[in-house]
Amino acid sequence: MPNRAWLVQELLSGRRRSFGASLARGALWTLSVPYRAAVALRNACYDRHLRAVSRFDCPVISVGNITAGGTGKTPLVELIARHILTRTDKLALISRGYGSAGGDEKNDEAKLLEENLPGVPHVIGKDRVACASAARRKHDARVILLDDAFQHRRIARDLDIVAVDATRPFGFGHVLPRGLLRESPKSLSRADVVVITRSALVTPEEFVAVEAEVARLAPKALVVHAEEVVTAPESLAGKRVVAFAGLGNPDAFRRTVAKSGARLGAFLVFGDHHPYAEREIRVIDRVAVDEKADAILTTQKDAVKLPPGFDWHVPLVVVKMEMRLTKNADAFLRRLDEVVASSSLSPRERAG
């Protein structure tokens, strides 16, 4: 089902090759010039210590990316949070709240993390320095985990983790709005750890090329391999399914479902953070009936936005996307442990 999000992907990737598409890409490139300049200037100011950076008397870990749209970051945040919780229960999550109705409200990702990490304080707001201060003051946080914060350089961090999606690693080679890059790929040099996600969804040759480019851009970073897997209440193998999703990279979800052994029929794509209306749910249900599907699949992130009380004619199965580390997992977890262990030090000891 082609929609606006799909058409944008086709345009930015260059797969849409009409004269009008070429003209649109040219216009978007022109618009990207001031954005690229502003980001470069901002980064230069931080690199040269011309902008103030707030430091906290507890470990700060940042998880982010260099591209807009889904990179598997939320499952990675959950994996990291679960590991930290084996070492301390004084963890707080901080996020900006993109995609919410208002700046300080919970978006779908926040609701998903709240569901999967019950009891972990999650402070949301535009001013993440103020959020981190509140986490220390109100929740006695001993470790702060910043979600989607690679570009948020106002807070000093002890570990900078960046997720790079193997299926769409460098945002079609251009910054916003011509491509999906939030900043130049050269910025990966700031990263301490680069996690290449969705490693199982590309060919070995494609993955080797992505890994080589990451190693070139971030020569000092620990490079970790990871993949997303679908977990469902019951086996999907052999079942005919219809799926829908409103994600930053819905094609990755489609390919992951296909790898689960399900027989995937229609796959309906909506925009990232899409708020579902009941009329859209009725369309999805009707498609599943027409295709004689055994189940309708969607993600947890989508499920939290569905209108309640709908009477599905085909069973709705909410699947969870889990992150699994497949290479350098032990080294990565040791890095996390070292940072978390520093939470027992006094502010003076932490300052060295």
N, C-alpha and C positions, 0 to 999 in steps of 0.2 A: 504494500500500500504506500505509494510514493506520497510524501508529505514535505512540508517546508524544511524540516531538519534533514531529510534524505537529500533533497535537492541542493541544499547548501553544501553538504558533503561532496556531492557530485561536482559542484561548481569549483570548490576550493581545491579538490584533488586533481583537477584538470581532466577528469574523465568525460565531463560534458564539453564537447568540442565545437559547438556552433559559434557563429560570428558574434552573436549576442553574449554568449558565455565568455568569450575572449575579451569583449569590451567590458563586461562586468568585472572580470579579474583585473583588468587594467585600472579601472576606477577604484577597486578595493586596494590595489597596491599603492595608489596615490594617497589614499586615506591612511594607509599603514605607516607612511613616512614620518608624520609627526608623532605617532604613537611610539615607533621605534626610537626616535630621537629622545623623547621624554623618558622612556625606560632606561636608555643608555646613560642619560644625564643623572637620573636618580641613582642608578647603581654606582656610577663614578663618585657621586657624593658620599655614599656609604663606604666605598672602597678606600677613599681618601680621608675618612673619618671627619667629613664636613657636616654630617648629620648625626644627631644624638641617638644613642642606642641605650635602651633600658636593660639593666641587668638585675637578675633576681637571685636571692640567696638560696636557691634550690635548683636542681638540674632541670633544664629545658630541652625538650626533644621536639624537633619540627619534622613533619611529614608533608611533602608537597609535590609539585610537578612543574614542568616548564610549558605544558600545553593546556589549553582549555578543553573541557570535555573529559569523559571518563578514562582513567588510566588504571583502575583497580585500586585507587588510593584508599577508599573507605574500608574494604576488607583488609588492607594492609594496616591501617590504623587500628582496627579491631585486633588483629594478630599481635601487634606491638603492645597494645594496652593489656591484653590477656597475659602476655609474658611479664610485663611490669608488675601486674597484680600478683604474680607468684613471688615477688620480692617485697612488695609493700602495698598496703591498701590505701595509702595516701596519694592517690593519683587524681588529677583533674584534667579534663579535656577542655581545650579552648578552640572555638571556631568563629568564623565571620558570619556564617548563616546565609550564604548565597542561595538564592532560589526560594527564600521564604517570602511570605506576604509582606513582612516588614523587616527592617534591618536587624532587630534583636529577637525575632521569633524563631521557633524551631523549624528548620526545613526538613525535607525527607531524609537526608543523610543523618541529621541530628536525631530524628525519631528512630531511625534504624539502629544507630549506636546506643541510644537509650534502651531500646528493646533487647539488644544483645549484650549490653554491659550494664545491667541493672545496679543501681547504687553508686555508680561512678559519677561524680559531679561533672556537669557539662555546662560551661559558661559561654554564652553566645552574645556577640555584640560587635559593632563596627570598630570600637577602640579596643584592640586586643591587649594593649598594655594595661588598660583599666580592668579588663577581664582577668588577666593573670594576677593582678593585685588583689582582685576580689577572691580569686581561687585560694590565694595564700591566706587572706584575712578571714574569710568566711568558712572555708573548708579545710584549713590547715594543710593544704597540699604540699607534699614533700617532693613530688615530681609533676612537672607540667608537660602535657603533650599537646603541641600546637597542630591543629588540623588545617591543611591547605595553606601553609605559611612560608613556602620557599621565597615568595616575593615580599613577604612582610618582614622587612629587615629592621624594624624598630625594636625588636626584642632579640637580645643576644641568645644564642642557643649553644648547648653543649654537644649536640649531635644533629646534623642536617641530613635528612633522608629524603631522597627524591625518587618518585616512581616514574619509570619510563615504559610506556606501553609498546611491546614488541610489534603489535599489529599496526601501529600508527605513531612511530617514535618521535618524530620531529615536526609534527604539525603541518605537513605538506610543504615544509621548507620556507615558510613565511610567517611573520608575526601577524597578529590581529590587525585589521579584519581580513587581510588577504589570505592568511593561513590561520592556524590554531596556536601558534607559539605565543606565549605570554612574554617571553624575552628570548634573547639569542641563545642557541644551544651552548655557546661558549660559557654561559653562566653555570653549567654543570661543574665547572672547576671549583665552585664554592661547596659542592656537596661532599659530605664525609662518606655517605653510603648511597649507591644507586641500585635500586631494585628494579630489574627488568621484568615486568609482569607479562602475563599471557604468553609465556615462552612456548607453550605447547600448541599455539594457534597459528604459528608460522612454520615455514619449512626450515630444516637445519641450515641451509645456505642463507636464508633471510636472517635467521637469528645470529649467525656468525657475523654477518655484516653489521647488525645493530650493536652487538657486543664490541666489535672492533671500533666502531665510531664512539661509543660510550667511553671505552678505554682511552681513546685519543683526546676526548673532550674533558675527561675527569681522571687524569692519570694517577692521582693520589687517593681516589675513592675506592672503597671496598665495593666490588660489583657482585650482586646477589641475583640469582635466578629464581623466578617464582611463577606459579601458574594458578589460575582460578579454576575451581571445580564446583559443579552444581551438586548440592545436597538437597534431597527431597524427602518427604515423609515416607515414600515408598519408591521402589525401583521404577525407573522410567523406560528401561530397556524394552524395545519392541512395541511400545505404546505409540499410537498416533496422537500427536499433540498439536495444538495451535498455541502460539506464544505471542505475548505483547510486552513492550518495554518502552519507557521514556528515560533513556540513559544518554550520557555523553558519547558513548561508543556502543550503540546497540548491536552492531554487527559482531562484536566480541561475544555478547550474550548469545546471539544466534548460533555462532560456531561452537560455543561451549555446550549449548543444549544438544546440538547435533552430535558432539563427541560423547554425550552421556548414553547414547544408544537409543534414544527416542526417535521415532519417525516424525520429523518435523514437517508440518504442512504450512499453513499460512503463518507469516510472521509480521505482526503489525507494529509499526514504528511510530513513536510520538517524540516530541521534543524533550530535551533534558529538563527534569523537575516538572514535568507536565502534570497539572491538576486535572484529574479525570472527571468528566461530567457523566451523568447517568446515561445520556444518549449515546456516548461513546462506548460505555460498557455494554449497552444493548447491541451495538454493532458487533463488538467482539464476540459476545455470546451467540449471536446469529451466525457469524462466520464459523464458529466451532460446531454448531449444529449442522450447518450445510456440509461441512467437511467430515461429519461423522467422527469427530475427535473423541478420544477417550478422556482427555483432560485439557484444560487451559492452563498454561504456565505463565507465571510472571515472577518478578523478583520481589524481595522484601521491600526494597526501596520504592517500588511501584505500589505495592500492596498497602503501604501506610497512607496512600493518597486516594484510595478507592472509596467511593461513597458507600456508607454502611447499609446493610440490610438488603442488598440486591439478591434476587432469587435466580441463581445461575441454573441454566438447563444442562450445562456440561460442568463437571466438577472443576473448581478452581484449585490449583495446586501452587502454593507459594514456595518458591525454591530459594535457598540461601546460597550466595556466592562466597565461597571460602577461599582464602589465600593459603597456598602451600609453598614453602621454600624448598627449592630443589637443588641449589648449589650455594655453597658458602653459608649455609644456615647457621652452623655452629659458631663461625667467626662473627656473624652478625649478632647473634644472641649474646655472645661474650661482650661485644661492644655495648649493647644495651645494659648488660649487667654492670659493667664498669661505670657507666654514667649514673645508673640508679644507685650504686653503692656510694657515690659521692654525696648522696642526700643526707648521709649521717655526719658529714663534716660540718664544722662551723663556717659561717660566712667568711671569716678571716682565712681559714684553711682552704676553702674553695677558691678564694682569690689568689692563693699561692703565696 
